[in-house]
Amino acid sequence: MATLESVLVCPFCKHAKQEIMPTDACQFFYECENCHTVLRPLTGDCCVFCSYGSVKCPPIQEQKGCCSC
């Protein structure tokens, strides 16, 4: 079973916040609540959790490939 919580860390201001990851879709955008920068996945990553999170998204954890839900 996949872990559904991940700590997102803003690469600009280093603000960290624990979030619950969606299981039915990739999250392409995330607005940092501290500096209001809108984060997008890095090249090669499918979602903001894979780029900035402490835990990769559920499909990647389950080795299904991202956005396969």
Biopython code that builds the backbone (N, CA, C, O; Angstrom):
import numpy as np
from Bio.PDB.StructureBuilder import StructureBuilder

atoms = [
    (1, "MET", "N", (0.840, -1.187, 0.000)),
    (1, "MET", "CA", (0.000, 0.000, 0.000)),
    (1, "MET", "C", (0.882, 1.246, 0.000)),
    (1, "MET", "O", (1.891, 1.308, 0.702)),
    (2, "ALA", "N", (0.494, 2.208, -0.776)),
    (2, "ALA", "CA", (1.278, 3.433, -0.939)),
    (2, "ALA", "C", (1.107, 4.384, 0.245)),
    (2, "ALA", "O", (0.047, 4.440, 0.870)),
    (3, "THR", "N", (2.165, 5.123, 0.537)),
    (3, "THR", "CA", (2.115, 6.199, 1.520)),
    (3, "THR", "C", (1.422, 7.380, 0.863)),
    (3, "THR", "O", (1.749, 7.732, -0.270)),
    (4, "LEU", "N", (0.472, 7.999, 1.552)),
    (4, "LEU", "CA", (-0.294, 9.091, 0.971)),
    (4, "LEU", "C", (0.099, 10.464, 1.484)),
    (4, "LEU", "O", (-0.423, 11.470, 1.003)),
    (5, "GLU", "N", (1.004, 10.530, 2.448)),
    (5, "GLU", "CA", (1.443, 11.818, 2.975)),
    (5, "GLU", "C", (2.880, 12.093, 2.535)),
    (5, "GLU", "O", (3.728, 11.201, 2.518)),
    (6, "SER", "N", (3.121, 13.337, 2.186)),
    (6, "SER", "CA", (4.452, 13.755, 1.743)),
    (6, "SER", "C", (4.679, 15.185, 2.213)),
    (6, "SER", "O", (3.741, 15.981, 2.258)),
    (7, "VAL", "N", (5.896, 15.510, 2.556)),
    (7, "VAL", "CA", (6.241, 16.870, 2.949)),
    (7, "VAL", "C", (6.814, 17.566, 1.718)),
    (7, "VAL", "O", (7.869, 17.185, 1.211)),
    (8, "LEU", "N", (6.107, 18.586, 1.248)),
    (8, "LEU", "CA", (6.580, 19.376, 0.113)),
    (8, "LEU", "C", (7.461, 20.499, 0.639)),
    (8, "LEU", "O", (7.096, 21.193, 1.589)),
    (9, "VAL", "N", (8.625, 20.675, 0.016)),
    (9, "VAL", "CA", (9.558, 21.735, 0.411)),
    (9, "VAL", "C", (9.742, 22.667, -0.777)),
    (9, "VAL", "O", (10.160, 22.245, -1.855)),
    (10, "CYS", "N", (9.426, 23.934, -0.567)),
    (10, "CYS", "CA", (9.583, 24.937, -1.615)),
    (10, "CYS", "C", (11.077, 25.166, -1.863)),
    (10, "CYS", "O", (11.818, 25.455, -0.923)),
    (11, "PRO", "N", (11.527, 25.039, -3.117)),
    (11, "PRO", "CA", (12.950, 25.240, -3.393)),
    (11, "PRO", "C", (13.387, 26.702, -3.317)),
    (11, "PRO", "O", (14.584, 26.988, -3.332)),
    (12, "PHE", "N", (12.450, 27.610, -3.236)),
    (12, "PHE", "CA", (12.771, 29.038, -3.206)),
    (12, "PHE", "C", (12.902, 29.574, -1.787)),
    (12, "PHE", "O", (13.877, 30.255, -1.467)),
    (13, "CYS", "N", (11.917, 29.267, -0.926)),
    (13, "CYS", "CA", (11.956, 29.809, 0.437)),
    (13, "CYS", "C", (12.200, 28.741, 1.506)),
    (13, "CYS", "O", (12.357, 29.056, 2.685)),
    (14, "LYS", "N", (12.231, 27.462, 1.076)),
    (14, "LYS", "CA", (12.478, 26.315, 1.960)),
    (14, "LYS", "C", (11.337, 26.030, 2.934)),
    (14, "LYS", "O", (11.512, 25.256, 3.876)),
    (15, "HIS", "N", (10.176, 26.641, 2.722)),
    (15, "HIS", "CA", (9.003, 26.346, 3.545)),
    (15, "HIS", "C", (8.587, 24.898, 3.310)),
    (15, "HIS", "O", (8.561, 24.438, 2.168)),
    (16, "ALA", "N", (8.265, 24.184, 4.368)),
    (16, "ALA", "CA", (7.858, 22.785, 4.265)),
    (16, "ALA", "C", (6.453, 22.613, 4.821)),
    (16, "ALA", "O", (6.100, 23.203, 5.843)),
    (17, "LYS", "N", (5.653, 21.797, 4.137)),
    (17, "LYS", "CA", (4.301, 21.527, 4.608)),
    (17, "LYS", "C", (3.906, 20.103, 4.244)),
    (17, "LYS", "O", (4.107, 19.654, 3.115)),
    (18, "GLN", "N", (3.343, 19.405, 5.219)),
    (18, "GLN", "CA", (2.859, 18.056, 4.972)),
    (18, "GLN", "C", (1.530, 18.128, 4.230)),
    (18, "GLN", "O", (0.624, 18.862, 4.626)),
    (19, "GLU", "N", (1.424, 17.363, 3.155)),
    (19, "GLU", "CA", (0.220, 17.333, 2.333)),
    (19, "GLU", "C", (-0.194, 15.888, 2.075)),
    (19, "GLU", "O", (0.626, 14.972, 2.140)),
    (20, "ILE", "N", (-1.456, 15.703, 1.788)),
    (20, "ILE", "CA", (-1.969, 14.392, 1.394)),
    (20, "ILE", "C", (-2.003, 14.353, -0.127)),
    (20, "ILE", "O", (-2.548, 15.248, -0.772)),
    (21, "MET", "N", (-1.412, 13.302, -0.694)),
    (21, "MET", "CA", (-1.337, 13.187, -2.146)),
    (21, "MET", "C", (-2.629, 12.611, -2.715)),
    (21, "MET", "O", (-3.226, 11.720, -2.112)),
    (22, "PRO", "N", (-3.064, 13.110, -3.867)),
    (22, "PRO", "CA", (-4.226, 12.515, -4.517)),
    (22, "PRO", "C", (-3.859, 11.126, -5.045)),
    (22, "PRO", "O", (-2.713, 10.877, -5.417)),
    (23, "THR", "N", (-4.833, 10.240, -5.072)),
    (23, "THR", "CA", (-4.596, 8.894, -5.583)),
    (23, "THR", "C", (-5.193, 8.714, -6.975)),
    (23, "THR", "O", (-4.947, 7.703, -7.633)),
    (24, "ASP", "N", (-5.976, 9.692, -7.421)),
    (24, "ASP", "CA", (-6.686, 9.542, -8.699)),
    (24, "ASP", "C", (-6.179, 10.483, -9.789)),
    (24, "ASP", "O", (-6.727, 10.489, -10.891)),
    (25, "ALA", "N", (-5.144, 11.280, -9.506)),
    (25, "ALA", "CA", (-4.623, 12.226, -10.501)),
    (25, "ALA", "C", (-3.253, 12.724, -10.056)),
    (25, "ALA", "O", (-2.910, 12.680, -8.875)),
    (26, "CYS", "N", (-2.481, 13.196, -11.030)),
    (26, "CYS", "CA", (-1.199, 13.831, -10.722)),
    (26, "CYS", "C", (-1.455, 15.285, -10.328)),
    (26, "CYS", "O", (-2.403, 15.907, -10.807)),
    (27, "GLN", "N", (-0.617, 15.815, -9.465)),
    (27, "GLN", "CA", (-0.734, 17.219, -9.089)),
    (27, "GLN", "C", (0.389, 17.973, -9.785)),
    (27, "GLN", "O", (1.555, 17.870, -9.403)),
    (28, "PHE", "N", (0.020, 18.732, -10.813)),
    (28, "PHE", "CA", (1.005, 19.435, -11.633)),
    (28, "PHE", "C", (1.407, 20.781, -11.064)),
    (28, "PHE", "O", (2.491, 21.276, -11.372)),
    (29, "PHE", "N", (0.559, 21.388, -10.242)),
    (29, "PHE", "CA", (0.837, 22.717, -9.694)),
    (29, "PHE", "C", (0.625, 22.696, -8.188)),
    (29, "PHE", "O", (-0.251, 21.998, -7.676)),
    (30, "TYR", "N", (1.447, 23.476, -7.487)),
    (30, "TYR", "CA", (1.302, 23.631, -6.043)),
    (30, "TYR", "C", (1.792, 25.016, -5.687)),
    (30, "TYR", "O", (2.916, 25.391, -6.019)),
    (31, "GLU", "N", (0.938, 25.784, -5.005)),
    (31, "GLU", "CA", (1.334, 27.124, -4.583)),
    (31, "GLU", "C", (1.869, 27.078, -3.162)),
    (31, "GLU", "O", (1.174, 26.640, -2.245)),
    (32, "CYS", "N", (3.100, 27.530, -2.981)),
    (32, "CYS", "CA", (3.699, 27.605, -1.655)),
    (32, "CYS", "C", (2.904, 28.609, -0.828)),
    (32, "CYS", "O", (2.686, 29.744, -1.251)),
    (33, "GLU", "N", (2.476, 28.180, 0.346)),
    (33, "GLU", "CA", (1.670, 29.089, 1.174)),
    (33, "GLU", "C", (2.507, 30.197, 1.810)),
    (33, "GLU", "O", (1.955, 31.174, 2.315)),
    (34, "ASN", "N", (3.825, 30.057, 1.791)),
    (34, "ASN", "CA", (4.694, 31.073, 2.376)),
    (34, "ASN", "C", (5.075, 32.167, 1.377)),
    (34, "ASN", "O", (4.849, 33.349, 1.640)),
    (35, "CYS", "N", (5.651, 31.783, 0.234)),
    (35, "CYS", "CA", (6.126, 32.785, -0.729)),
    (35, "CYS", "C", (5.224, 32.904, -1.965)),
    (35, "CYS", "O", (5.443, 33.760, -2.822)),
    (36, "HIS", "N", (4.210, 32.038, -2.044)),
    (36, "HIS", "CA", (3.206, 32.049, -3.123)),
    (36, "HIS", "C", (3.771, 31.722, -4.511)),
    (36, "HIS", "O", (3.132, 31.999, -5.525)),
    (37, "THR", "N", (4.953, 31.141, -4.550)),
    (37, "THR", "CA", (5.496, 30.654, -5.819)),
    (37, "THR", "C", (4.705, 29.423, -6.234)),
    (37, "THR", "O", (4.418, 28.554, -5.410)),
    (38, "VAL", "N", (4.354, 29.352, -7.508)),
    (38, "VAL", "CA", (3.650, 28.180, -8.019)),
    (38, "VAL", "C", (4.700, 27.185, -8.511)),
    (38, "VAL", "O", (5.443, 27.455, -9.455)),
    (39, "LEU", "N", (4.742, 26.035, -7.851)),
    (39, "LEU", "CA", (5.699, 25.001, -8.212)),
    (39, "LEU", "C", (5.124, 24.116, -9.298)),
    (39, "LEU", "O", (3.927, 23.829, -9.319)),
    (40, "ARG", "N", (5.991, 23.690, -10.196)),
    (40, "ARG", "CA", (5.641, 22.765, -11.275)),
    (40, "ARG", "C", (6.658, 21.627, -11.241)),
    (40, "ARG", "O", (7.770, 21.821, -10.749)),
    (41, "PRO", "N", (6.311, 20.454, -11.746)),
    (41, "PRO", "CA", (7.271, 19.342, -11.727)),
    (41, "PRO", "C", (8.552, 19.676, -12.498)),
    (41, "PRO", "O", (8.517, 20.392, -13.498)),
    (42, "LEU", "N", (9.658, 19.158, -12.029)),
    (42, "LEU", "CA", (10.923, 19.293, -12.738)),
    (42, "LEU", "C", (10.884, 18.398, -13.974)),
    (42, "LEU", "O", (10.100, 17.451, -14.030)),
    (43, "THR", "N", (11.715, 18.688, -14.949)),
    (43, "THR", "CA", (11.789, 17.890, -16.159)),
    (43, "THR", "C", (12.039, 16.426, -15.806)),
    (43, "THR", "O", (12.961, 16.102, -15.058)),
    (44, "GLY", "N", (11.211, 15.560, -16.351)),
    (44, "GLY", "CA", (11.342, 14.127, -16.095)),
    (44, "GLY", "C", (10.477, 13.618, -14.964)),
    (44, "GLY", "O", (10.306, 12.408, -14.813)),
    (45, "ASP", "N", (9.924, 14.523, -14.160)),
    (45, "ASP", "CA", (9.029, 14.121, -13.076)),
    (45, "ASP", "C", (7.587, 14.337, -13.507)),
    (45, "ASP", "O", (7.298, 15.190, -14.347)),
    (46, "CYS", "N", (6.684, 13.554, -12.921)),
    (46, "CYS", "CA", (5.290, 13.623, -13.342)),
    (46, "CYS", "C", (4.452, 14.563, -12.498)),
    (46, "CYS", "O", (3.388, 15.000, -12.938)),
    (47, "CYS", "N", (4.908, 14.887, -11.288)),
    (47, "CYS", "CA", (4.089, 15.733, -10.418)),
    (47, "CYS", "C", (4.977, 16.457, -9.406)),
    (47, "CYS", "O", (6.168, 16.169, -9.291)),
    (48, "VAL", "N", (4.385, 17.390, -8.682)),
    (48, "VAL", "CA", (5.153, 18.174, -7.707)),
    (48, "VAL", "C", (5.656, 17.312, -6.549)),
    (48, "VAL", "O", (6.684, 17.625, -5.950)),
    (49, "PHE", "N", (4.940, 16.227, -6.228)),
    (49, "PHE", "CA", (5.394, 15.352, -5.141)),
    (49, "PHE", "C", (6.665, 14.609, -5.532)),
    (49, "PHE", "O", (7.540, 14.393, -4.694)),
    (50, "CYS", "N", (6.771, 14.215, -6.801)),
    (50, "CYS", "CA", (7.987, 13.536, -7.269)),
    (50, "CYS", "C", (9.175, 14.501, -7.301)),
    (50, "CYS", "O", (10.317, 14.078, -7.125)),
    (51, "SER", "N", (8.918, 15.781, -7.522)),
    (51, "SER", "CA", (9.993, 16.768, -7.592)),
    (51, "SER", "C", (10.372, 17.361, -6.243)),
    (51, "SER", "O", (11.557, 17.533, -5.960)),
    (52, "TYR", "N", (9.392, 17.675, -5.407)),
    (52, "TYR", "CA", (9.658, 18.441, -4.188)),
    (52, "TYR", "C", (9.219, 17.757, -2.900)),
    (52, "TYR", "O", (9.396, 18.311, -1.815)),
    (53, "GLY", "N", (8.651, 16.566, -3.007)),
    (53, "GLY", "CA", (8.123, 15.890, -1.831)),
    (53, "GLY", "C", (9.104, 14.941, -1.181)),
    (53, "GLY", "O", (10.092, 14.528, -1.788)),
    (54, "SER", "N", (8.820, 14.602, 0.059)),
    (54, "SER", "CA", (9.637, 13.639, 0.791)),
    (54, "SER", "C", (9.304, 12.213, 0.367)),
    (54, "SER", "O", (10.080, 11.289, 0.608)),
    (55, "VAL", "N", (8.135, 12.038, -0.271)),
    (55, "VAL", "CA", (7.690, 10.736, -0.756)),
    (55, "VAL", "C", (7.168, 10.930, -2.175)),
    (55, "VAL", "O", (6.448, 11.892, -2.442)),
    (56, "LYS", "N", (7.519, 10.038, -3.077)),
    (56, "LYS", "CA", (7.025, 10.092, -4.463)),
    (56, "LYS", "C", (5.523, 9.805, -4.479)),
    (56, "LYS", "O", (4.977, 9.277, -3.510)),
    (57, "CYS", "N", (4.861, 10.154, -5.578)),
    (57, "CYS", "CA", (3.410, 9.966, -5.693)),
    (57, "CYS", "C", (3.039, 8.481, -5.659)),
    (57, "CYS", "O", (3.873, 7.629, -5.965)),
    (58, "PRO", "N", (1.783, 8.162, -5.286)),
    (58, "PRO", "CA", (1.360, 6.765, -5.157)),
    (58, "PRO", "C", (1.611, 5.894, -6.396)),
    (58, "PRO", "O", (2.095, 4.774, -6.231)),
    (59, "PRO", "N", (1.312, 6.338, -7.627)),
    (59, "PRO", "CA", (1.591, 5.457, -8.772)),
    (59, "PRO", "C", (3.078, 5.109, -8.918)),
    (59, "PRO", "O", (3.414, 3.980, -9.277)),
    (60, "ILE", "N", (3.955, 6.056, -8.648)),
    (60, "ILE", "CA", (5.390, 5.790, -8.724)),
    (60, "ILE", "C", (5.808, 4.828, -7.616)),
    (60, "ILE", "O", (6.614, 3.927, -7.849)),
    (61, "GLN", "N", (5.263, 5.015, -6.405)),
    (61, "GLN", "CA", (5.567, 4.116, -5.297)),
    (61, "GLN", "C", (5.184, 2.677, -5.647)),
    (61, "GLN", "O", (5.894, 1.734, -5.296)),
    (62, "GLU", "N", (4.070, 2.522, -6.334)),
    (62, "GLU", "CA", (3.574, 1.193, -6.686)),
    (62, "GLU", "C", (4.142, 0.699, -8.015)),
    (62, "GLU", "O", (3.720, -0.339, -8.525)),
    (63, "GLN", "N", (5.098, 1.442, -8.575)),
    (63, "GLN", "CA", (5.779, 1.097, -9.817)),
    (63, "GLN", "C", (4.812, 0.892, -10.978)),
    (63, "GLN", "O", (4.991, -0.003, -11.804)),
    (64, "LYS", "N", (3.784, 1.740, -11.025)),
    (64, "LYS", "CA", (2.783, 1.679, -12.098)),
    (64, "LYS", "C", (3.039, 2.732, -13.153)),
    (64, "LYS", "O", (2.365, 2.746, -14.183)),
    (65, "GLY", "N", (3.996, 3.614, -12.923)),
    (65, "GLY", "CA", (4.166, 4.760, -13.813)),
    (65, "GLY", "C", (3.154, 5.816, -13.416)),
    (65, "GLY", "O", (2.062, 5.498, -12.945)),
    (66, "CYS", "N", (3.509, 7.032, -13.601)),
    (66, "CYS", "CA", (2.627, 8.111, -13.157)),
    (66, "CYS", "C", (1.455, 8.320, -14.110)),
    (66, "CYS", "O", (1.533, 7.999, -15.295)),
    (67, "CYS", "N", (0.386, 8.856, -13.577)),
    (67, "CYS", "CA", (-0.830, 9.182, -14.313)),
    (67, "CYS", "C", (-1.489, 7.955, -14.927)),
    (67, "CYS", "O", (-2.216, 8.078, -15.912)),
    (68, "SER", "N", (-1.253, 6.797, -14.374)),
    (68, "SER", "CA", (-1.876, 5.591, -14.896)),
    (68, "SER", "C", (-3.212, 5.309, -14.216)),
    (68, "SER", "O", (-3.892, 4.337, -14.545)),
    (69, "CYS", "N", (-3.585, 6.172, -13.258)),
    (69, "CYS", "CA", (-4.836, 5.947, -12.524)),
    (69, "CYS", "C", (-6.021, 6.195, -13.430)),
    (69, "CYS", "O", (-7.167, 6.058, -13.001)),
]
sb = StructureBuilder()
sb.init_structure("model")
sb.init_model(0)
sb.init_chain("A")
sb.init_seg("    ")
for serial, (resi, resn, name, xyz) in enumerate(atoms, 1):
    if name == "N":
        sb.init_residue(resn, " ", resi, " ")
    sb.init_atom(name, np.array(xyz, "f"), 0.0, 1.0, " ", f" {name:<3s}", serial, name[0])
structure = sb.get_structure()
